[in-house]
Amino acid sequence: MSEDKTLNNPTAYDAADPAADQGGLDMSEGRPGEARARLRRRRKVSFLTANKIDVVDYKDVAMLRRFLNEHGKILPSRSTGNTARQQRMVAQAVKRAREMALLPFVVVDLKDEPRAPRPPKV
């Protein structure tokens, strides 16, 4: 009778059961969130690494635009795949290109966003 209780009890420890070592969970079934935790995202390959570019030139505006978003901000390395050294080179080149007026500091399209008229002062 005591054997029936341990067989029906899912929390009972059974040395012969390999799933018992994992807290009673079978890893093939698992919980819904566990599958995401085990998957590792593939690291992005940097544009600079793929094209074997060692030095970033501030005069190469077409290449620097790849590292800017639509508002003119520098994209983070997690979205471009740059290494820390490459990200520093890109940031310095973008800043130099902005100073030389090759790239804008801020991109503003007034025609895309209609401005609401100001309410009259009372």
Long-range contacts (C-beta under 8 A, 24 or more apart in sequence): 43-81, 44-79, 44-80, 44-81, 45-81, 46-80, 46-81, 46-82, 46-83, 46-86, 47-80, 47-81, 48-82, 48-86, 48-90, 49-81, 49-83, 49-86, 55-89, 56-86, 56-89, 56-90, 56-92, 56-93, 57-93, 58-92, 58-93, 58-94, 58-96, 58-97, 58-100, 58-102, 59-97, 59-102, 60-93, 61-97, 61-102, 61-103, 64-90, 64-93, 64-94, 64-97, 64-103, 65-103, 67-94, 68-94, 68-103, 70-107, 71-106, 71-107, 72-103, 72-104, 72-105, 72-106, 72-107
